[in-house]
Every structure is written in C-alpha cells, then in structure tokens.
Amino acid sequence: MTDQHASSQHPVPVVGIGASAGGLEAMSQLICRLDAAWPESAQFTLLKLRSLAASLGH
C-alpha cells in the first residue's frame, strides 16, 4: 500500500457476498447481474466468500 492510498480522502467501500456450496451458482449469477447494472465509475472492492463443508474444517 502506498502513502497515497493510505491517506485517501475517499475510502473504497468493501462489499462482501458469501454462500455455501449450494449457493455458489446463485452468487455467481448475482455478481454478473450487479456487474452489468453498476456504472463503470463505481469504485468498490468485492469480496466473494464461500464456506467449506464442515468435514473439511479444522
């Protein structure tokens, strides 16, 4: 991170979207539709999260 970004007067919002394995297709469709709807000038960070099966957890 540069000093310019660290002292920005206009922070970039973070948008988090999450789903379990059964919702990954729906989440992908939502992201595609939102991408088409938002203007190119929109500035944000999109965080895509998916949960793992309980059997894979530690």
N, C-alpha and C positions, 0 to 999 in steps of 0.2 A: 504494500500500500504506500502510495506517495503522500507527501505532506499536503499536496493539493486536494487529494481525495479525503484525507483525514479531517481537514478543516472546511469541508464543503458547507456552504450555507443552505444547500438544498439536499438533504439526505434522500437516498433512494429507498422507497418502501420495499419490504420483503413480503412476498405473498407465498404462503405455504399451502400446498394441496397434498393430502395424503389418502392412501387407500390400502386395503388389504389385497391379497392376491385376487380375490373375486371381483374387486372393483378397478383393477388396472385398466381394462379396456374402456370403461366409462370415464375414468380420469383422463386417459389419452384423448378421448373424444371431446371432453370438456376443454382441455387445453387447446386443441385445434380450433374449436369454435371461439374461444376467447381470443386467440391469436388473430383470427380473422376480424373480430369485432373491435379490438383496441386500435386506436390510431398509432401510426408509426412513431409519433412524438412521445408516446407514453414511455416513461422510464421507471422500471421496477426490476426487481430480481425475483425470479420464480423458483421456488424450492419444491421439488417433486419428491415426495416421500412414499415409501412402501413398507409395509410391515412384513416381517418374516413369520413363517409358521412357528408356532410355539415349540415344536420339536427341534427347530434349528437354533433357538435361543440358548444363551449360556447362563 
